[in-house]
Amino acid sequence: MVDCSGTWSLDFNKWHAIQPWIPAGATICAQWIGRDPGFAPPANYILSDALEFSVIP
């Protein structure tokens, strides 16, 4: 059986510290793309649910 219990994460605060061009109040739309080697191409890519949030000071 294949273990599919992995997680994806990103420390946005750390990433934003080196991307100062994103201003406070900006709305960010994000989505993860991943590759699943358990499937043959082109069906081996997956997309996460979408996420939208605002940058606050």
N, C-alpha and C positions, 0 to 999 in steps of 0.2 A: 504494500500500500504506500502511496506517495504522501509525504507530509506536506500539507498545504496550510500550515498554521503560521506562516511568516507574516511580518508586518513591514510597512514602509513608514518612514518618518523623516521629518525635516525640521530642524530648529530654525524657524523663520526669523527669530530675533537675531541669531548669529549671522544668518545669510543676509538679512537686511542691514546689518552693521557694515558690510562691505559693498552694499548697493545703495548708497545714500541718495540716489536720484529718485527714489520712490518717496513722494511727499506724504506727510501726515494727512489723513483724510482720503487717501487714494483707496479705491475699491480694487481688490485683487481677486481674480478668478483663476482657480487652479484645478488641475487634474493630473493624476499620475498615469503614465503609460509603462507597461511592463511586458516582458517577454516570458512566455511559458514554453520551455524546451520540450515539454511533454506532448506538444501538438505539432503537427507538420505545418510549415509555412503554406499559405499566408495566415492561417488561423492560430498562430502562436503568439499573438499580441493581445493584451487585455487593457482596458481603460478602467480607472477607478470611478466612483461617483464624483460629480463635480463639487467644488467647494468655493464659496464666495465669502470674503471677509473684508473689513476695513482696517486700515493702518491707523492706529491712534498714537498720539505723542506720549 
